[in-house]
Amino acid sequence: MAIPEEYTRLRMDSLAKIVFSNWHFRRWLGLFFGIFFAFQAIVLNDLLLGFFSFFFLFQSITNSGCFGAKGCAVKINEEDNKASGLKEIEFKEVK
């Protein structure tokens, strides 16, 4: 099964839009903790703090995970479901 080309290419304009827009308190807080943990990882030479730093920095910069606008909820886009051919499931009651 081949992956469509539109999913394999990451467009720089969409990446810039994700990184530079929608900054809120939780995102700034995650960025602060990521930088703090990175500094501590370098000073203390601690690999575990380095992983925590990467985790917090990645989530806050990309606005993903629990630092996103909807918390830890999964994003549901109805338009993508319709475009991909997914149909809503119909159930019948069995007596």
C-alpha positions, 0 to 999 in steps of 0.5 A, spaced: 500 500 500 503 506 497 502 512 501 499 518 498 504 524 496 500 529 499 502 526 506 509 524 505 511 532 503 511 536 509 510 543 507 514 549 510 508 554 510 504 549 514 510 547 519 511 555 520 504 556 521 504 550 527 510 553 530 509 560 530 501 561 531 497 559 537 501 560 543 498 559 550 500 559 557 501 551 557 505 552 551 509 557 554 510 553 560 512 547 556 517 551 553 520 554 559 520 547 562 524 544 556 529 549 556 530 548 564 531 541 563 535 542 557 540 546 562 540 542 567 541 536 563 547 539 560 550 542 567 548 535 571 550 531 565 544 527 566 541 523 560 534 522 563 533 530 564 535 530 556 530 526 554 525 530 559 527 536 555 526 533 548 519 531 550 517 537 553 520 542 547 517 537 542 510 538 545 511 545 546 514 547 539 509 543 535 503 544 539 502 536 540 500 532 545 498 534 552 500 541 550 496 542 545 489 546 545 485 541 546 489 538 552 490 530 551 484 529 546 485 526 539 483 531 534 477 529 530 476 532 523 470 530 519 472 533 513 478 528 513 473 522 514 469 524 508 475 525 504 478 518 505 471 515 504 470 513 511 462 512 513 459 513 519 457 506 522 449 504 522 447 499 528 441 495 528 438 493 535 437 486 535 431 483 540 
